[in-house]
Amino acid sequence: MNRFLFKHIDNSALIIFRIIFGLLIFLESVGAIFTGWVKRTLIEPEFTFTFIGFEWLQPLPGNWMYLYYAIMGIFGLFVMIGYKYRWSMFAFTIMWSATYFMQKSSYNNHYYLLMLLSAIMVFQPAHTYLSVDAKQTPKLKRGSMPQWCKYVFVIQLFIVYTYASIAKIYPDWLNTTTIELMMKAKQHFVLVGDILQYKWLHYMLAYGGILFDGLIIPLLLWKRTRKFAFIISIFFHLFNSFIFHVGIFPYLSLAFILFFFEPKTIQNIFLKKKPFYNEAEVIIPKGNQFYVGLFSVYFIIQVLLPIRHHFIQDNVLWTEEGHRLSWRMMLRSKSGFCTYKVIDKNTNNVLPVKLNDYLTRKQQRGATTKPDVIWQFAQHLKQDFAKKGFDVQVFVNCSISVNGRPRQQLIDPNIDLANVKWDVFKHSSWILPSKLN
C-alpha cells in the first residue's frame, strides 16, 4: 500500500488543476457578490437557517459579507498563482465552510463538494511548480507528486457519482416525473424551452443521467474509452451549466479529467517547458501513517453518510432526514402551504404571525416544505416572542406536494414544535407518515 500511495509520478495535472481551481473559486466568490447572491442569501434575511447545531454561526452585520466574499476571492487568486498556497487554501476552506454551515436556504450539493475539495487541496503539494512559492523558495520546486495525490480525487469523485446514480433509481425518476417538473420550469428559455418539454428528451435525460453518473469514472479510468468519456462529459456538464445555472461546478468537474489522462499527455499540452518526471521513485515520508489513517477515516465517513437515510424511518423524499451530505441531486420537487399558530401560554391568546415579516421568499419555501427548517423557524418564533415578554407555544399546520402528487399533511398540528428537541440521529415523530408510493 505504501509503495502504491507514495510512488512518485509527474505532477503536471495537479499544477494545472491548482491554477484552474484557484480561478474558479475566485469567480465563485466574486460572482456571488455581483449576481446578488450574497445580498439575497446573507444580507437581506433577518436571520439565516443554519445547519442545526451551528446557530451561533450567523452572517456578519450590515454589508460586511461583501468584504467577506471579496477576501475569499483574493484567497482564490493566491491559490491560482501559488502564493502562500497552503495558508491561502486553508483560509478559503475555513471561510467557505462557514458560509456553507451558516445557511441552507440555498443548499446545494455542489457547495458541499467544494468544501470537501478545498479541504483536500490543503494537503496537496500543488505549489511545487509554476508558483510564486516555488519561485521565492527554490527548494520547494519539484516535478513530481506522490500517487495518492491523484487517487484521492478519483476516489472522491467515484463516491459522488456512484451515489448520485444510485439515488436516481426510484420511481419518480424512472418514469420521468422529476425530469418533467424540472423542465417545465425551463419552458421560458429562448430557443430550447419548447424542446425541453418533449417526453423523449425526458427519458433520455433520466436514463442518461443514471448511466453517466454510474459509468463516467470507470470509462475515464479505462484508456480505450477515455476520449469518448471526455467528449460525453463536455456535453453533459455544459448542458447542466446552460440549463440549471450551477455556477463553476460543471467546469470544475471537467477540470478533474486532468487526473485521468496520462501525465505525459498533460505535460505535452500545458507545460511543454517543464521537464517530464518518469523516475517512479517511492518516497515514503515521515508521518505516512498519519496520512493513510486520516484519509481512510475520511473515506469511510464519505461512504457511510449517504446511506444513513436507510436507517431512518419513512421516505427521505418526505422527511428530508438524511437528505443532505448524500449526493441526492435534483431528485424531488416540493410545494407546500404552511401556517404557524403562536399561542400565549398564559392567556391562550393567538398571537399573529406573518411569514413575510420574518422570512425572504426563498426562506419561505424551506419553512413550508422542509421539516428541519419548519422546526427551526418554530424555535426562532419562540425566541422572538420571548424577547417581547411572551412564553409561547408554536403549532404548525402544513401540507405539501412531492413531485406533483396531491398534498398531504406533513406536520402533526397538535405538537408544540417550540418545545420539542431535535434529535440528529432519530426520526422526528411529529413528522406524519408519508403516503408516497
NUTORMI-708015 format. One record per residue (C-alpha): residue in three letters; residue number from 0; y, z, x. Coordinates in Angstrom, 1 decimal, decimal comma, always signed. Example, Ala and Ser with C-alpha at 12.3 -4.5 7.8 and 13.67 -1.06 7.14 Angstrom:
<rs>
{r "ALA" 0 {-4,5 +7,8 +12,3}}
{r "SER" 1 {-1,1 +7,1 +13,7}}
</rs>
This chain:
<rs>
{r "MET" 0 {+0,0 +0,0 +0,0}}
{r "ASN" 1 {+2,4 +0,9 +2,8}}
{r "ARG" 2 {+1,7 -2,4 +4,6}}
{r "PHE" 3 {+2,4 -4,3 +1,4}}
{r "LEU" 4 {+5,5 -2,5 +0,4}}
{r "PHE" 5 {+7,1 -2,3 +3,9}}
{r "LYS" 6 {+6,2 -5,7 +5,2}}
{r "HIS" 7 {+9,5 -7,4 +6,0}}
{r "ILE" 8 {+10,5 -10,8 +4,5}}
{r "ASP" 9 {+13,6 -12,8 +4,7}}
{r "ASN" 10 {+16,4 -11,2 +2,7}}
{r "SER" 11 {+18,4 -14,3 +1,6}}
{r "ALA" 12 {+17,5 -13,8 -2,1}}
{r "LEU" 13 {+18,8 -10,2 -2,0}}
{r "ILE" 14 {+22,1 -11,1 -0,2}}
{r "ILE" 15 {+22,9 -13,9 -2,7}}
{r "PHE" 16 {+21,8 -11,7 -5,6}}
{r "ARG" 17 {+24,2 -8,9 -4,4}}
{r "ILE" 18 {+27,1 -11,4 -4,4}}
{r "ILE" 19 {+26,2 -12,7 -7,9}}
{r "PHE" 20 {+25,6 -9,1 -9,2}}
{r "GLY" 21 {+28,9 -7,9 -7,9}}
{r "LEU" 22 {+30,8 -10,8 -9,5}}
{r "LEU" 23 {+29,0 -10,3 -12,8}}
{r "ILE" 24 {+29,7 -6,5 -13,1}}
{r "PHE" 25 {+33,3 -7,3 -12,2}}
{r "LEU" 26 {+33,5 -9,8 -15,0}}
{r "GLU" 27 {+31,7 -7,4 -17,4}}
{r "SER" 28 {+34,2 -4,7 -16,6}}
{r "VAL" 29 {+37,5 -6,6 -16,8}}
{r "GLY" 30 {+36,1 -8,7 -19,7}}
{r "ALA" 31 {+35,6 -5,6 -21,8}}
{r "ILE" 32 {+39,4 -5,0 -21,4}}
{r "PHE" 33 {+40,6 -8,5 -22,1}}
{r "THR" 34 {+38,3 -9,1 -25,1}}
{r "GLY" 35 {+39,4 -5,9 -26,7}}
{r "TRP" 36 {+36,0 -4,2 -26,5}}
{r "VAL" 37 {+37,4 -1,2 -24,7}}
{r "LYS" 38 {+40,1 -0,8 -27,3}}
{r "ARG" 39 {+37,8 -1,2 -30,3}}
{r "THR" 40 {+35,0 +0,9 -29,0}}
{r "LEU" 41 {+36,6 +3,6 -26,8}}
{r "ILE" 42 {+40,3 +3,9 -27,6}}
{r "GLU" 43 {+40,7 +3,3 -31,4}}
{r "PRO" 44 {+38,0 +5,6 -32,6}}
{r "GLU" 45 {+38,9 +9,3 -33,3}}
{r "PHE" 46 {+35,6 +10,2 -31,6}}
{r "THR" 47 {+32,5 +8,4 -30,4}}
{r "PHE" 48 {+28,9 +8,8 -31,4}}
{r "THR" 49 {+27,4 +9,7 -28,1}}
{r "PHE" 50 {+23,7 +9,9 -27,3}}
{r "ILE" 51 {+22,6 +13,3 -28,8}}
{r "GLY" 52 {+23,0 +15,9 -26,1}}
{r "PHE" 53 {+25,9 +14,1 -24,5}}
{r "GLU" 54 {+28,6 +15,2 -27,0}}
{r "TRP" 55 {+30,6 +16,6 -24,0}}
{r "LEU" 56 {+30,9 +13,0 -22,7}}
{r "GLN" 57 {+34,0 +11,6 -24,6}}
{r "PRO" 58 {+36,3 +8,7 -23,6}}
{r "LEU" 59 {+39,5 +9,6 -21,6}}
{r "PRO" 60 {+42,5 +10,1 -23,9}}
{r "GLY" 61 {+45,1 +7,5 -24,7}}
{r "ASN" 62 {+44,9 +4,3 -22,7}}
{r "TRP" 63 {+43,1 +5,8 -19,7}}
{r "MET" 64 {+39,9 +3,9 -20,5}}
{r "TYR" 65 {+41,6 +0,7 -19,5}}
{r "LEU" 66 {+42,1 +2,2 -16,0}}
{r "TYR" 67 {+38,5 +3,4 -16,1}}
{r "TYR" 68 {+37,2 -0,1 -16,6}}
{r "ALA" 69 {+39,6 -1,6 -14,1}}
{r "ILE" 70 {+38,3 +0,8 -11,5}}
{r "MET" 71 {+34,7 -0,3 -12,4}}
{r "GLY" 72 {+35,8 -3,9 -11,9}}
{r "ILE" 73 {+37,1 -3,0 -8,4}}
{r "PHE" 74 {+33,8 -1,5 -7,5}}
{r "GLY" 75 {+32,2 -4,7 -8,7}}
{r "LEU" 76 {+34,3 -6,7 -6,3}}
{r "PHE" 77 {+33,5 -4,2 -3,5}}
{r "VAL" 78 {+29,8 -4,8 -4,2}}
{r "MET" 79 {+30,2 -8,5 -4,2}}
{r "ILE" 80 {+31,9 -8,6 -0,8}}
{r "GLY" 81 {+29,7 -5,8 +0,6}}
{r "TYR" 82 {+32,5 -3,3 +1,3}}
{r "LYS" 83 {+31,4 +0,4 +1,3}}
{r "TYR" 84 {+28,4 -1,0 -0,5}}
{r "ARG" 85 {+26,3 +2,0 -1,3}}
{r "TRP" 86 {+29,2 +4,2 -2,3}}
{r "SER" 87 {+30,7 +1,4 -4,5}}
{r "MET" 88 {+27,3 +0,7 -6,1}}
{r "PHE" 89 {+26,7 +4,4 -6,7}}
{r "ALA" 90 {+30,2 +4,9 -8,2}}
{r "PHE" 91 {+29,8 +1,9 -10,5}}
{r "THR" 92 {+26,3 +3,2 -11,6}}
{r "ILE" 93 {+27,7 +6,6 -12,5}}
{r "MET" 94 {+30,7 +5,2 -14,3}}
{r "TRP" 95 {+28,7 +2,6 -16,3}}
{r "SER" 96 {+26,1 +5,2 -17,2}}
{r "ALA" 97 {+28,8 +7,5 -18,5}}
{r "THR" 98 {+30,2 +4,8 -20,8}}
{r "TYR" 99 {+26,6 +4,0 -21,9}}
{r "PHE" 100 {+25,9 +7,5 -23,0}}
{r "MET" 101 {+29,3 +8,3 -24,5}}
{r "GLN" 102 {+29,0 +5,7 -27,3}}
{r "LYS" 103 {+26,2 +4,0 -29,2}}
{r "SER" 104 {+28,2 +2,1 -31,9}}
{r "SER" 105 {+27,9 -0,9 -29,7}}
{r "TYR" 106 {+24,4 -0,1 -28,5}}
{r "ASN" 107 {+22,8 -3,0 -26,6}}
{r "ASN" 108 {+19,5 -3,1 -24,7}}
{r "HIS" 109 {+21,3 -5,1 -22,0}}
{r "TYR" 110 {+23,7 -2,2 -21,4}}
{r "TYR" 111 {+20,7 +0,0 -20,7}}
{r "LEU" 112 {+19,2 -2,6 -18,5}}
{r "LEU" 113 {+22,4 -2,9 -16,4}}
{r "MET" 114 {+22,4 +0,9 -16,0}}
{r "LEU" 115 {+18,8 +0,7 -14,6}}
{r "LEU" 116 {+19,5 -2,3 -12,4}}
{r "SER" 117 {+22,7 -0,7 -11,0}}
{r "ALA" 118 {+20,7 +2,4 -10,0}}
{r "ILE" 119 {+18,0 +0,3 -8,3}}
{r "MET" 120 {+20,7 -1,6 -6,4}}
{r "VAL" 121 {+22,0 +1,6 -4,9}}
{r "PHE" 122 {+18,7 +1,8 -2,9}}
{r "GLN" 123 {+18,6 -1,9 -1,9}}
{r "PRO" 124 {+19,7 -2,9 +1,6}}
{r "ALA" 125 {+21,9 -5,6 +0,1}}
{r "HIS" 126 {+24,8 -5,2 +2,5}}
{r "THR" 127 {+23,0 -6,1 +5,7}}
{r "TYR" 128 {+24,2 -9,7 +5,9}}
{r "LEU" 129 {+27,3 -11,6 +4,8}}
{r "SER" 130 {+29,2 -8,4 +4,0}}
{r "VAL" 131 {+32,2 -6,5 +5,2}}
{r "ASP" 132 {+30,0 -3,6 +6,0}}
{r "ALA" 133 {+27,9 -5,7 +8,4}}
{r "LYS" 134 {+30,9 -7,2 +10,0}}
{r "GLN" 135 {+32,5 -3,8 +10,6}}
{r "THR" 136 {+29,3 -2,2 +11,7}}
{r "PRO" 137 {+27,2 -4,9 +13,5}}
{r "LYS" 138 {+24,1 -2,6 +13,9}}
{r "LEU" 139 {+23,7 -3,0 +10,1}}
{r "LYS" 140 {+23,3 -6,7 +10,3}}
{r "ARG" 141 {+19,7 -7,8 +9,5}}
{r "GLY" 142 {+18,0 -10,9 +8,3}}
{r "SER" 143 {+15,0 -9,2 +6,6}}
{r "MET" 144 {+14,2 -6,6 +4,0}}
{r "PRO" 145 {+11,0 -4,7 +3,0}}
{r "GLN" 146 {+8,9 -6,4 +0,5}}
{r "TRP" 147 {+9,4 -3,6 -2,1}}
{r "CYS" 148 {+13,0 -4,8 -2,5}}
{r "LYS" 149 {+11,7 -7,9 -4,2}}
{r "TYR" 150 {+8,9 -6,4 -6,2}}
{r "VAL" 151 {+10,9 -3,5 -7,7}}
{r "PHE" 152 {+12,9 -6,2 -9,6}}
{r "VAL" 153 {+9,7 -8,2 -10,5}}
{r "ILE" 154 {+8,0 -5,1 -12,0}}
{r "GLN" 155 {+11,1 -4,1 -13,9}}
{r "LEU" 156 {+11,6 -7,5 -15,4}}
{r "PHE" 157 {+7,9 -7,7 -16,3}}
{r "ILE" 158 {+8,1 -4,4 -18,2}}
{r "VAL" 159 {+11,3 -5,6 -20,1}}
{r "TYR" 160 {+10,0 -9,0 -21,1}}
{r "THR" 161 {+6,4 -7,8 -21,9}}
{r "TYR" 162 {+7,6 -5,1 -24,3}}
{r "ALA" 163 {+10,2 -7,4 -25,8}}
{r "SER" 164 {+7,4 -9,9 -26,5}}
{r "ILE" 165 {+5,0 -7,3 -28,0}}
{r "ALA" 166 {+7,7 -5,8 -30,2}}
{r "LYS" 167 {+8,2 -9,2 -31,8}}
{r "ILE" 168 {+4,7 -9,3 -33,1}}
{r "TYR" 169 {+5,3 -7,9 -36,5}}
{r "PRO" 170 {+5,5 -9,5 -40,0}}
{r "ASP" 171 {+9,3 -9,9 -40,4}}
{r "TRP" 172 {+9,5 -11,7 -37,0}}
{r "LEU" 173 {+6,3 -13,8 -37,5}}
{r "ASN" 174 {+7,4 -15,1 -41,0}}
{r "THR" 175 {+10,9 -15,8 -39,5}}
{r "THR" 176 {+12,7 -13,4 -41,9}}
{r "THR" 177 {+14,5 -11,7 -39,0}}
{r "ILE" 178 {+15,5 -15,0 -37,3}}
{r "GLU" 179 {+16,7 -16,4 -40,6}}
{r "LEU" 180 {+19,0 -13,5 -41,2}}
{r "MET" 181 {+20,4 -13,8 -37,7}}
{r "MET" 182 {+21,0 -17,5 -38,1}}
{r "LYS" 183 {+22,8 -17,1 -41,4}}
{r "ALA" 184 {+25,4 -15,0 -39,6}}
{r "LYS" 185 {+26,0 -18,1 -37,3}}
{r "GLN" 186 {+26,3 -20,7 -40,0}}
{r "HIS" 187 {+30,1 -20,9 -39,4}}
{r "PHE" 188 {+29,6 -22,2 -35,9}}
{r "VAL" 189 {+31,1 -25,6 -35,3}}
{r "LEU" 190 {+28,6 -28,5 -34,9}}
{r "VAL" 191 {+25,5 -26,3 -34,7}}
{r "GLY" 192 {+26,0 -23,9 -37,7}}
{r "ASP" 193 {+24,1 -26,1 -40,1}}
{r "ILE" 194 {+21,3 -26,9 -37,6}}
{r "LEU" 195 {+20,7 -23,2 -37,1}}
{r "GLN" 196 {+19,7 -22,9 -40,8}}
{r "TYR" 197 {+16,6 -25,2 -40,6}}
{r "LYS" 198 {+13,3 -23,5 -41,2}}
{r "TRP" 199 {+11,5 -25,4 -38,4}}
{r "LEU" 200 {+14,0 -24,1 -35,9}}
{r "HIS" 201 {+13,5 -20,5 -37,1}}
{r "TYR" 202 {+9,7 -20,9 -36,4}}
{r "MET" 203 {+10,4 -22,5 -33,0}}
{r "LEU" 204 {+12,8 -19,6 -32,1}}
{r "ALA" 205 {+10,5 -16,9 -33,4}}
{r "TYR" 206 {+7,3 -18,1 -31,7}}
{r "GLY" 207 {+9,1 -19,5 -28,7}}
{r "GLY" 208 {+10,7 -16,1 -28,2}}
{r "ILE" 209 {+7,3 -14,4 -28,2}}
{r "LEU" 210 {+5,9 -16,9 -25,7}}
{r "PHE" 211 {+8,9 -16,9 -23,4}}
{r "ASP" 212 {+9,1 -13,1 -23,1}}
{r "GLY" 213 {+5,3 -12,8 -22,7}}
{r "LEU" 214 {+4,8 -15,6 -20,2}}
{r "ILE" 215 {+8,0 -16,1 -18,2}}
{r "ILE" 216 {+7,3 -13,6 -15,4}}
{r "PRO" 217 {+3,7 -14,9 -14,7}}
{r "LEU" 218 {+5,0 -18,5 -14,9}}
{r "LEU" 219 {+7,7 -17,8 -12,3}}
{r "LEU" 220 {+5,2 -16,0 -10,0}}
{r "TRP" 221 {+2,8 -19,0 -10,0}}
{r "LYS" 222 {+4,1 -21,7 -7,7}}
{r "ARG" 223 {+2,7 -24,6 -9,8}}
{r "THR" 224 {+4,7 -23,5 -12,9}}
{r "ARG" 225 {+7,8 -22,0 -11,3}}
{r "LYS" 226 {+10,1 -25,0 -11,6}}
{r "PHE" 227 {+9,1 -25,6 -15,2}}
{r "ALA" 228 {+9,7 -21,9 -16,0}}
{r "PHE" 229 {+13,1 -22,1 -14,3}}
{r "ILE" 230 {+14,1 -25,0 -16,5}}
{r "ILE" 231 {+12,9 -23,2 -19,6}}
{r "SER" 232 {+14,8 -20,1 -18,5}}
{r "ILE" 233 {+18,1 -22,0 -18,1}}
{r "PHE" 234 {+17,8 -23,4 -21,7}}
{r "PHE" 235 {+16,7 -20,0 -23,1}}
{r "HIS" 236 {+19,4 -18,0 -21,6}}
{r "LEU" 237 {+22,2 -20,5 -22,1}}
{r "PHE" 238 {+21,2 -20,7 -25,8}}
{r "ASN" 239 {+21,4 -16,9 -26,1}}
{r "SER" 240 {+24,8 -16,9 -24,4}}
{r "PHE" 241 {+26,2 -19,5 -26,7}}
{r "ILE" 242 {+24,7 -18,2 -30,0}}
{r "PHE" 243 {+24,6 -14,5 -29,5}}
{r "HIS" 244 {+27,5 -13,9 -27,1}}
{r "VAL" 245 {+25,8 -11,3 -25,0}}
{r "GLY" 246 {+28,2 -11,3 -22,1}}
{r "ILE" 247 {+26,9 -11,5 -18,5}}
{r "PHE" 248 {+23,3 -10,9 -19,2}}
{r "PRO" 249 {+21,9 -14,4 -19,6}}
{r "TYR" 250 {+23,5 -15,2 -16,2}}
{r "LEU" 251 {+22,2 -12,0 -14,7}}
{r "SER" 252 {+18,7 -12,9 -15,9}}
{r "LEU" 253 {+19,0 -16,3 -14,3}}
{r "ALA" 254 {+20,1 -14,7 -11,0}}
{r "PHE" 255 {+16,9 -12,8 -10,9}}
{r "ILE" 256 {+15,0 -16,0 -10,4}}
{r "LEU" 257 {+16,2 -15,9 -6,8}}
{r "PHE" 258 {+13,4 -13,4 -6,1}}
{r "PHE" 259 {+10,7 -15,7 -7,4}}
{r "PHE" 260 {+11,3 -18,7 -5,2}}
{r "GLU" 261 {+10,2 -18,9 -1,6}}
{r "PRO" 262 {+12,6 -17,1 +0,8}}
{r "LYS" 263 {+12,9 -20,3 +2,8}}
{r "THR" 264 {+14,0 -22,3 -0,2}}
{r "ILE" 265 {+16,7 -19,8 -1,0}}
{r "GLN" 266 {+17,9 -19,7 +2,7}}
{r "ASN" 267 {+18,0 -23,5 +2,8}}
{r "ILE" 268 {+20,1 -23,8 -0,4}}
{r "PHE" 269 {+22,5 -20,9 +0,0}}
{r "LEU" 270 {+22,5 -19,6 +3,6}}
{r "LYS" 271 {+21,8 -22,6 +5,9}}
{r "LYS" 272 {+23,6 -21,0 +8,9}}
{r "LYS" 273 {+21,5 -17,8 +8,5}}
{r "PRO" 274 {+18,5 -17,6 +10,9}}
{r "PHE" 275 {+15,4 -17,5 +8,8}}
{r "TYR" 276 {+13,2 -14,4 +9,3}}
{r "ASN" 277 {+9,4 -15,1 +9,4}}
{r "GLU" 278 {+8,1 -12,4 +11,7}}
{r "ALA" 279 {+6,4 -10,4 +8,9}}
{r "GLU" 280 {+6,8 -7,1 +10,7}}
{r "VAL" 281 {+5,6 -3,9 +9,0}}
{r "ILE" 282 {+8,2 -1,2 +9,5}}
{r "ILE" 283 {+7,3 +2,0 +7,8}}
{r "PRO" 284 {+10,5 +4,2 +7,6}}
{r "LYS" 285 {+10,7 +7,9 +7,7}}
{r "GLY" 286 {+10,6 +9,2 +4,1}}
{r "ASN" 287 {+8,5 +6,3 +2,9}}
{r "GLN" 288 {+6,5 +8,7 +0,7}}
{r "PHE" 289 {+9,8 +9,6 -1,0}}
{r "TYR" 290 {+10,5 +6,0 -1,8}}
{r "VAL" 291 {+7,0 +5,4 -3,1}}
{r "GLY" 292 {+6,9 +8,6 -5,1}}
{r "LEU" 293 {+10,4 +8,0 -6,6}}
{r "PHE" 294 {+9,7 +4,5 -7,8}}
{r "SER" 295 {+6,2 +5,5 -9,0}}
{r "VAL" 296 {+7,6 +8,1 -11,3}}
{r "TYR" 297 {+10,4 +5,8 -12,3}}
{r "PHE" 298 {+8,0 +3,0 -13,4}}
{r "ILE" 299 {+5,7 +5,5 -15,2}}
{r "ILE" 300 {+8,6 +6,5 -17,3}}
{r "GLN" 301 {+9,6 +2,9 -17,9}}
{r "VAL" 302 {+6,1 +2,2 -19,1}}
{r "LEU" 303 {+5,9 +5,2 -21,4}}
{r "LEU" 304 {+9,3 +5,2 -23,0}}
{r "PRO" 305 {+8,9 +2,0 -25,0}}
{r "ILE" 306 {+5,6 +3,2 -26,7}}
{r "ARG" 307 {+6,9 +6,7 -27,8}}
{r "HIS" 308 {+7,6 +5,5 -31,4}}
{r "HIS" 309 {+3,9 +5,0 -31,9}}
{r "PHE" 310 {+3,6 +8,8 -31,7}}
{r "ILE" 311 {+6,4 +9,5 -34,2}}
{r "GLN" 312 {+5,8 +9,4 -37,9}}
{r "ASP" 313 {+6,7 +6,4 -40,0}}
{r "ASN" 314 {+8,1 +2,9 -39,1}}
{r "VAL" 315 {+10,6 +2,7 -36,3}}
{r "LEU" 316 {+12,4 +0,0 -38,1}}
{r "TRP" 317 {+13,2 +2,6 -40,8}}
{r "THR" 318 {+13,6 +5,8 -38,9}}
{r "GLU" 319 {+15,1 +4,4 -35,6}}
{r "GLU" 320 {+13,2 +7,2 -33,9}}
{r "GLY" 321 {+12,1 +5,7 -30,6}}
{r "HIS" 322 {+14,1 +2,5 -31,0}}
{r "ARG" 323 {+16,5 +2,9 -28,1}}
{r "LEU" 324 {+15,4 +2,5 -24,5}}
{r "SER" 325 {+12,4 +0,5 -25,7}}
{r "TRP" 326 {+13,4 -3,2 -25,3}}
{r "ARG" 327 {+13,3 -3,7 -29,0}}
{r "MET" 328 {+15,8 -6,6 -29,1}}
{r "MET" 329 {+17,2 -8,1 -32,2}}
{r "LEU" 330 {+14,3 -7,1 -34,4}}
{r "ARG" 331 {+16,0 -6,0 -37,6}}
{r "SER" 332 {+19,0 -6,4 -39,8}}
{r "LYS" 333 {+20,2 -3,4 -41,8}}
{r "SER" 334 {+22,8 -2,9 -44,5}}
{r "GLY" 335 {+23,4 +0,2 -46,5}}
{r "PHE" 336 {+25,5 +2,3 -48,8}}
{r "CYS" 337 {+26,2 +5,9 -48,0}}
{r "THR" 338 {+28,2 +8,8 -49,4}}
{r "TYR" 339 {+28,9 +12,1 -47,8}}
{r "LYS" 340 {+29,4 +15,1 -50,1}}
{r "VAL" 341 {+31,1 +18,1 -48,4}}
{r "ILE" 342 {+30,8 +21,4 -50,3}}
{r "ASP" 343 {+32,7 +24,6 -49,5}}
{r "LYS" 344 {+30,1 +27,3 -49,3}}
{r "ASN" 345 {+32,5 +30,0 -50,5}}
{r "THR" 346 {+33,8 +28,2 -53,6}}
{r "ASN" 347 {+31,2 +25,4 -54,2}}
{r "ASN" 348 {+34,1 +23,0 -54,5}}
{r "VAL" 349 {+33,5 +19,5 -53,4}}
{r "LEU" 350 {+35,9 +18,5 -50,6}}
{r "PRO" 351 {+36,9 +14,8 -50,5}}
{r "VAL" 352 {+35,7 +12,7 -47,6}}
{r "LYS" 353 {+36,7 +9,1 -46,9}}
{r "LEU" 354 {+34,9 +7,2 -44,1}}
{r "ASN" 355 {+38,0 +5,2 -43,3}}
{r "ASP" 356 {+39,8 +8,4 -42,4}}
{r "TYR" 357 {+37,2 +9,2 -39,7}}
{r "LEU" 358 {+35,5 +6,0 -38,6}}
{r "THR" 359 {+36,1 +2,5 -37,5}}
{r "ARG" 360 {+34,4 -0,4 -39,3}}
{r "LYS" 361 {+31,8 -0,7 -36,6}}
{r "GLN" 362 {+31,1 +3,1 -36,6}}
{r "GLN" 363 {+30,7 +3,0 -40,4}}
{r "ARG" 364 {+27,8 +0,5 -40,0}}
{r "GLY" 365 {+25,9 +3,1 -38,0}}
{r "ALA" 366 {+26,9 +6,0 -40,2}}
{r "THR" 367 {+25,5 +4,2 -43,2}}
{r "THR" 368 {+22,2 +2,9 -41,8}}
{r "LYS" 369 {+21,0 +5,0 -38,8}}
{r "PRO" 370 {+19,6 +8,5 -39,3}}
{r "ASP" 371 {+20,7 +9,9 -36,0}}
{r "VAL" 372 {+24,3 +8,7 -36,4}}
{r "ILE" 373 {+24,3 +10,0 -40,0}}
{r "TRP" 374 {+23,2 +13,4 -38,7}}
{r "GLN" 375 {+25,9 +13,3 -36,0}}
{r "PHE" 376 {+28,6 +12,5 -38,5}}
{r "ALA" 377 {+27,5 +15,4 -40,7}}
{r "GLN" 378 {+27,8 +17,6 -37,7}}
{r "HIS" 379 {+31,3 +16,2 -37,0}}
{r "LEU" 380 {+32,4 +16,8 -40,6}}
{r "LYS" 381 {+31,2 +20,4 -40,3}}
{r "GLN" 382 {+33,2 +21,0 -37,1}}
{r "ASP" 383 {+36,3 +19,2 -38,6}}
{r "PHE" 384 {+36,3 +21,3 -41,7}}
{r "ALA" 385 {+35,7 +24,5 -39,7}}
{r "LYS" 386 {+39,0 +23,8 -37,9}}
{r "LYS" 387 {+40,7 +23,8 -41,3}}
{r "GLY" 388 {+39,1 +27,1 -42,3}}
{r "PHE" 389 {+36,2 +25,9 -44,3}}
{r "ASP" 390 {+32,5 +26,7 -44,0}}
{r "VAL" 391 {+30,8 +23,7 -45,4}}
{r "GLN" 392 {+27,5 +22,0 -46,3}}
{r "VAL" 393 {+27,1 +18,3 -46,0}}
{r "PHE" 394 {+24,8 +16,3 -48,3}}
{r "VAL" 395 {+24,2 +12,6 -47,8}}
{r "ASN" 396 {+23,2 +10,0 -50,4}}
{r "CYS" 397 {+22,1 +6,9 -48,5}}
{r "SER" 398 {+20,1 +3,8 -49,4}}
{r "ILE" 399 {+19,5 +1,0 -47,0}}
{r "SER" 400 {+18,0 -2,5 -46,9}}
{r "VAL" 401 {+15,9 -3,5 -43,9}}
{r "ASN" 402 {+15,6 -7,3 -43,2}}
{r "GLY" 403 {+16,8 -8,2 -46,7}}
{r "ARG" 404 {+14,4 -6,0 -48,6}}
{r "PRO" 405 {+15,6 -4,1 -51,8}}
{r "ARG" 406 {+17,4 -0,9 -50,9}}
{r "GLN" 407 {+15,5 +2,3 -50,6}}
{r "GLN" 408 {+16,7 +5,9 -50,3}}
{r "LEU" 409 {+16,9 +6,8 -46,6}}
{r "ILE" 410 {+18,0 +10,5 -46,6}}
{r "ASP" 411 {+16,9 +13,4 -48,7}}
{r "PRO" 412 {+20,0 +14,1 -50,7}}
{r "ASN" 413 {+19,0 +17,8 -51,1}}
{r "ILE" 414 {+19,1 +18,6 -47,4}}
{r "ASP" 415 {+22,2 +20,1 -45,9}}
{r "LEU" 416 {+22,5 +17,9 -42,7}}
{r "ALA" 417 {+25,3 +20,0 -41,3}}
{r "ASN" 418 {+22,9 +22,9 -40,9}}
{r "VAL" 419 {+19,7 +21,3 -39,6}}
{r "LYS" 420 {+18,8 +20,9 -36,0}}
{r "TRP" 421 {+17,9 +17,6 -34,3}}
{r "ASP" 422 {+14,6 +17,5 -32,5}}
{r "VAL" 423 {+14,4 +14,8 -29,9}}
{r "PHE" 424 {+10,6 +14,8 -29,8}}
{r "LYS" 425 {+9,7 +15,1 -33,5}}
{r "HIS" 426 {+10,1 +13,2 -36,7}}
{r "SER" 427 {+13,1 +14,4 -38,8}}
{r "SER" 428 {+11,6 +15,4 -42,2}}
{r "TRP" 429 {+14,8 +14,8 -44,0}}
{r "ILE" 430 {+14,3 +11,1 -43,4}}
{r "LEU" 431 {+12,5 +10,0 -46,6}}
{r "PRO" 432 {+9,2 +8,0 -46,1}}
{r "SER" 433 {+9,6 +4,2 -45,9}}
{r "LYS" 434 {+8,0 +1,6 -48,1}}
{r "LEU" 435 {+8,1 -1,1 -45,5}}
{r "ASN" 436 {+5,1 -3,4 -45,6}}
</rs>
